[in-house]
Amino acid sequence: MEAGPRDREQEQRDAADSASRLSPDGPDDQDMTADEVEVELRPQRRLRIWQLAPIVMLAAVGSLMFAFPLAFGTGDGGAVVAMLGLLISCCAAGWGVMAARRVGHTWPGLPQRGSGERPDWRVIALYVGVGTALVALAIWRVARLR
C-alpha cells in the first residue's frame, strides 16, 4: 500500500523540522526539554557474582590457613600451613586485581587504562612499599613460629 501525496508532504515537513532541530552530533542543550534524558546504551562493566565468588572463597580459605597456625601455634606444621595460606591469599588478591582490571577498574591514584597518561612514580612507590612491608611482616611472623 503506497502513501498518498498528502502523507509524503507531511513526512517531508517532519524530516525538515527534525533536521533543523538537530546538530550533526545530536540535540543541542537548549533544545532539550526537562523530560528528555540522554542514556548510555552500553551496559556498565562490573564484576559479576560468578567472578567474585571463587576469589572470595580462595581468599577466605587462605586467610584462615594463615591465621589459625599463627594464633594457636599448632606445633611443627604450623609454619608450613601458614606460609601456604599466605600464598593462597596472595594468589586470590592477584586474581581479584586482574579481574577488576579486566572490567576497567584501576588502583586509586593510577590513570585509567588506555588514557595515555603516565602513572605517578610516587603512587607506584607507595604501593610497592606497602606491599613489601606487609610481606616482610608476614614472613617475620611465620619465622617466629619456629
CORVENFEN-V922270 format. One record per residue. RES is the residue in one letter. SS is DSSP state (2 for helix, 1 for strand, 0 for the rest). OMEGA is omega in degrees with one decimal (none if undefined). BURIAL is b if it has 24 or more other C-alpha atoms within 12 Angstrom, else e. Layout:
RES;SS;OMEGA;BURIAL / RES;SS;OMEGA;BURIAL
//
This chain:
M;0;-176.1;e / E;0;178.6;e / A;0;178.8;e / G;0;-177.6;e / P;2;179.5;e / R;2;179.6;e / D;2;-179.9;e / R;2;179.4;e / E;2;178.9;e / Q;2;178.3;e / E;2;179.4;e / Q;2;178.2;e / R;2;178.0;e / D;2;179.1;e / A;2;179.2;e / A;2;178.0;e / D;2;-178.5;e / S;2;178.1;e / A;2;180.0;e / S;2;-179.4;e / R;2;-172.5;e / L;1;171.0;e / S;1;-177.4;e / P;0;-178.1;e / D;0;176.6;e / G;1;-177.3;e / P;1;174.9;e / D;0;-178.7;e / D;0;-178.2;e / Q;0;179.4;e / D;0;-176.2;e / M;0;176.0;e / T;0;-175.5;e / A;0;-176.5;e / D;0;177.0;e / E;0;-179.4;e / V;0;174.8;e / E;0;-175.6;e / V;0;174.9;e / E;0;-176.0;e / L;0;179.5;e / R;0;177.7;e / P;0;178.9;e / Q;0;179.6;e / R;0;178.0;e / R;0;-179.4;e / L;0;179.0;e / R;0;-177.7;e / I;2;-179.7;e / W;2;174.6;e / Q;2;-176.0;e / L;2;-173.7;e / A;2;-179.8;e / P;2;178.8;e / I;2;-179.6;b / V;2;179.4;e / M;2;178.7;e / L;2;178.4;b / A;2;-179.9;b / A;2;179.1;e / V;2;-179.7;b / G;2;-179.4;b / S;2;176.0;b / L;2;177.6;b / M;2;179.3;b / F;2;-172.1;b / A;2;-173.2;b / F;2;176.8;b / P;2;179.6;b / L;2;-176.7;b / A;2;-172.3;e / F;2;176.0;e / G;0;-171.7;e / T;0;170.4;e / G;0;-171.3;e / D;0;-176.4;e / G;0;-175.9;e / G;2;-179.1;b / A;2;180.0;b / V;2;179.1;b / V;2;179.4;b / A;2;178.5;b / M;2;175.8;b / L;2;176.1;b / G;2;176.6;b / L;2;177.9;b / L;2;179.1;b / I;2;178.1;b / S;2;178.9;b / C;2;176.2;b / C;2;178.4;b / A;2;178.5;b / A;2;178.0;b / G;2;177.7;e / W;2;178.5;e / G;2;178.9;b / V;2;-179.8;e / M;2;177.1;e / A;2;178.8;b / A;2;178.9;e / R;2;-179.1;e / R;2;179.6;e / V;0;172.4;e / G;0;177.6;e / H;0;175.8;e / T;0;175.5;e / W;0;177.4;e / P;0;179.1;e / G;0;179.1;e / L;0;-177.6;e / P;0;177.3;e / Q;0;179.0;e / R;0;178.5;e / G;0;-178.3;e / S;0;-179.6;e / G;0;178.9;e / E;0;176.9;e / R;0;177.3;e / P;0;178.4;e / D;0;-176.4;e / W;2;179.9;e / R;2;178.1;e / V;2;178.5;e / I;2;178.8;e / A;2;177.2;e / L;2;178.6;e / Y;2;179.5;e / V;2;179.6;e / G;2;179.3;e / V;2;178.8;e / G;2;178.4;e / T;2;179.2;e / A;2;179.4;e / L;2;178.7;e / V;2;179.8;e / A;2;178.0;e / L;2;179.6;e / A;2;179.7;b / I;2;178.5;b / W;2;-179.5;e / R;2;179.3;e / V;2;178.5;b / A;2;178.4;e / R;0;177.2;e / L;0;-176.9;e / R;0;none;e
//
